[in-house]
């Protein structure tokens, strides 16, 4: 890799670190190509990506950034997984690490917060963006139907009272 390629790689990594919702760093030593392709496919399904990084270039890309302390995790063969949202990459990476002993999560970061393994696991347990939208929609629909029911019950009570008055007037 010549100097220009290294500069392009650093620039690419800087973009990833700046624009991603969260970044997961993991050691992938001993993984087969098929296992790495399986991980890529699972991440792609969730809108996330994985890339094997050169530790020295990744440290240069992290320099001066809020999560510069995450550079300490860049030892040995490291792959980074990231996505625009904060949950997708940690969720898939933690799930994949449970089934694959060659994929060991070292930690990661989100904005200026640097996480160890337990922090990434906690992040993976949060509901995804789609789940949060579904929960909010469900609550809104539930409240709308409750308002409708209450408004209708007042109208039904009024129409019942009018019917009773009509019956008494007719008698």
C-alpha positions, 0 to 999 in steps of 0.5 A: 500500500503506497502513501496515497492509498494510505491517505485515502484509507485514513480519509475513508475511516475518518468518514466512517468514524464521523458519520456512523451511529456506533462502531463495534471493534472485534478480533476476528482471528481464526474466522474462515472466509465463509464465516466473515461473509456470513457476518457481512450478510447479516450486517447488510440485512440490518443496514450495517457494514464490516471492514477489516482495518489496519490498526495503525491507519485506524489510530491515525483516523481516530486521532483528534476525534471525540472517541480517540481513546478507542484506539487502545482497542486496535491491537491484533487483527481487528474488524470494525462494524458500523451503521448509521443508526446506533443499534444495528451493528452492536445487535448483529455483532453481539448475536454473531459473537455468541455463535462464533468463538473466533469473533470476539468483541473488544468494545467500540464507541458511539459519538464520544462514549467509548464502550467495553464489551459489556457496554456494547452488549448493553447497547445491543439490547436496546430496541432498534429504530424500527421497534421504537417507531412501532412502539410509538405508533402503537401507543398513539393508535391506542390513545386515539382509539381511547379518545374516540371511545370516550367521545362516542360514549358521551354521544351514546348516553345523550342519544339514550337520554333523548330516546327516554324523553321521547318515550315519556312525551309520547306516553 
